[in-house]
């Protein structure tokens, strides 16, 4: 049974934090050999990104996949019997072809891309990841393992449930030994919430796979070598000689890398930093292996165990500041942090375990409820120091004029430009919009709440809350601004020490999206692009989708009841229109006209259904002023000021807005979102 212990939430946070630290630590030298690492970097006891001239905080499949695919559980009602098909459906919802999460290396080259193509062509999981469909070498690559941590963390103390989840998730894209490795790791991570002995954790993991499997035989060898040899460098050589890359095909096989995980856990002796040093210094798929090890060790030793590294002169947490990116078709979740992702996992675990919802400080987005957590808050300008010694508030001590903020969208033009050219793109929607209400709680009146936004030329601009009515609880109704809001925080008015207890926002937006007169870029990057071509000619947007349904979207899942309206000019399409309560590519409501002279209210929850339909006389090239109102379970569609369709449905209660086009080209000049009065 799922065991919601008193320290469950903290250990989930530590697991998420350990995953992120591990990935960032191993990412810059992914694929290097032990020999190359020794020659160029030495033992990996520190972040090496500066030496290799790359950012520390990056978009990466290990992070994005881990915290995206677990959302299938929530999207399918936190069903303990979720199927591979259900999880595969969520792949199609969140993945943007050729752009998000995966290595899009091609059919037969990238295991995950191969599985995606199977799913997109109507081959459901688990067949999508099977050896019968894809062959043994492709099916046994490492991906089944690297994305598995979330499925363990929702099942604390319940390896049966964790393994059941892990197998369902792994079989979307993998088979054979890859699935065995995922099951071992998931069982170990689930039990790490209640069991601290590494050898016992390994025994539990092994109990879920065949004794004659390669994974089981390799683990037996690793334990035997470890029992007779304490030097991890010696046993690494034995692992490489007996189970190295030369023994297995493909780009990144499960077996050698799973071996390194077990190897580092055995020799790391329960120490977070030592275990990460070993698994990274050994080479091969360093970010994947380090991410899994970091997660397991984070669960095992907790926040205090991670922080113990400070006594050795290693600060794993400070440079990271909880920050992570999860770029998917649900742009709201791209700019994220370890507390936010942990909270999502905790609540799925609570649902499975029958515990109440975890929502500290009335559900504030930034609540600092874990020791040392800062949720991306850093000194953006001026002089200040930040800490959170007790997990109750962000402690700030600084000089007058300092700004302490956290990103709620791409944090700079330079960051956005870098990831435009990177292997994994940064696709994000802002989290805060005009018309919403932002509030904070502070212990001193000597600080102002502020929001930062991109100006007409993408320059940084501020809205400062001057002289609030309640200085200890400053708030702002966000005004209209020319560009996306990208940061929220405090500006210090005096030299002061204070506590920031929380920052949050609520309400539906009141915002109009138009093509600006200036040549800035960030307004366009605020739209999550899931069409074949998104260009601006004389229009704000020209959407081109060569085949099937494409969409661009903006907004968050916090939006509930509102009206979205837009001018839509279909030039050559089978269908086109607007969408509301968008939760990805296959979860939305839409008002669409069809080429066969129909208007439809469509519901898509992984599969499409028509809620209402009527004849509608229109012609390609007509500009249609469309609006879709979502109010509780009511949907009302209008075109050119006339109600054309109504329906009721309870499947989706929140989400972003979007423009949709199928099989052709459409254009739009203005999109508006307004709360219901």
Secondary structure, 3 states (H helix, E strand, C coil): CCCCCCCHHHHHHHHHHHHHHHHHHHHCCCCCCHHHHHHHCCCCCCCCCCCCCCCCCCCCHHHHHHHHHCHHHHHCCCCCCCCHHHHHHHHHHHCCCCCCCCCCCCCCCCHHHHHHHHHHCCCCCCHHHCHHHHCHHHHCECHHHHCCHHHHHCCCCCHHHHHHHHHHHHCCCCCCHHHHHHHHHHHHHHHCCCCCCHHHHHHHHHCCCCCCCHHHHHHHHHHHHHHHCCCHHHHHHHHHHHHCHHHCCCCCEHHHHHHHHHHHHHHHCCCHHHHHHHHHHCCCCHHHHHHHHHHHHHHHHHHHHHHHHHHHCCCCCCCCCCEEECCCCCHHHCEEEHHHHHHHHHHHHHHHHCCCCCCHHHHCCECCCCCCCCCCCEEEECCEEEECCCCCCEEEEECCCCEEEEECCCCCHHHHHHHHCCCCCCCCCCCCCCCCEEEEEECCCCEEEEEEEECCCCCEEEEECCCCCCHHHCEEECCCCCCCEEEEEEEECCCEEEEEEEEEEECCCCEEEECCCCCCCHHHHCCEEECCEEECCCCCEEEEEEEEEEEEEECCCCCCCEEEEEEEEEEECCEEEEEEEECCCCEEEEEEEECCCEEEEEEEECCEEEEEEEECCCCCCCEEEEEEEEECCEEEEEECCEEEEEEECCCCCCCEEEEEEEEEEEEECEEEEEECC
